[in-house]
Amino acid sequence: MKVLLIAVCGLLAVLAGVEGVRRGSFRSLRPDEQHPLILIAAPQGPEDCESTLRAAAQRLRWMRAPCRLVCLIDGGDWETVQICTLLGREYPFLQVYAKENLPPLERLFGERIV
């Protein structure tokens, strides 16, 4: 019984150490105001558009970092455009572009890309 208790305490100590390292590295590697994170999502139609964009938006909110979500859609798919427009009201950091009209990366990132 005593050995089992020591093993459980040791396991919990290891898990706490791993969690501490994970949180510390996550916090130190988080994007800053000058270098925001940009996540580009390209849903494959209206069936997975909402779930893809909501999952990406929640991931960016969870990170609590300055970020933008760029959605690339097929310009001719009206239903996907409507879904993106509605989600854009809920997530102000969402930008929607047709694949043909994607601006240069310099404009997306706000600085010169090397």
N, C-alpha and C positions, 0 to 999 in steps of 0.2 A: 504494500500500500504506500509506504514511504517512497519507494523507488518510482512508482507511478506519479505521485505528486511532484517529485523533483523533475521528472520528464516533462510533465505538463507545464510546469513553471519555466523550464528551459525552452520549450517550444514557444511559449508566449513571449519570452524575452527575445528570442530570435526574430519572431514576427514583428515585434515592436521596433527592433533595430532596422529591419528591412523597410518598414513603413516610414521611419524617420529619414532614412537615406532617400527614399523615393520622393517624399515631400520636399526635402531640402534641394534635391537636384531639379525637381519640377519648378520650384520657386526661383532658383538661380538661372534657369534656362528660359524663363517666360519672356515673351517678346516685350519690348518697351515701347514708349510712345513714338520714338523715331523710326522704329522698324516694326510696323504692325504685321500681324499674321494675316495672310490672305488664303482662304480655303476656296478652291474652285470645285464646284459640283456640276456634273453633267448628267442629269436624269435622262433615262432612256424612254421617256414618254410620260403621259399623265398618270399611268398606273403607279409608278414608283416616285413621281415627282415630289409629292407632299411628304412622304416618309423620308426620302433622301434629304430634303432640305430641312425638315424638322430635326432630324438626327444631327446634321451638321451644325445647325444653329444651337442646339442644346450643348453640343460638345464645345463650341466656342464660348457660350455663356458659362459653362463649367470652368473653363480655363481662366475666366475673369481677366482677359488680356485685351489690349486694343486690337481689334480684328475687323475683317470684312469678309463677307461670304459672297462669292461671285457664282451665279448660276448661268450655265451655258445651255441654251435651249435651241431646238430647231425652230426657225422663224415661222414655218407654216403651220405649226401645231397650236391652234387657238386655245384648246382646253388647258394645255400646259402654261400658256401665257396667262390665262385667267388665274390658275392656281398660284403662280409666282406673284402676281399682282396682289392677291389676297394675303399671301404670306409676307410680302414686303411691308404691308401695314403693321403686321405683328412684330416683324424683325427689321428695325430701321437700318441695320448694317448689311442687309441683303441688296445686292445689285444684280439685275437681270440683263443679260446680253444674248442676242442671237449669235450663233456660232460664226456667221458671216460678218457680223459687225463688232467683233471683239476688238477693243482698242489696243494699241501697243502696250507692252508690259510696262514701259516707263510711266504711262499714264495711270495704269492700275496701281503700281507700287508707289507712285509719287516721287520717284527719284530715278537716277540713271542706273540701268542694270548692266553689269559688266559681263 
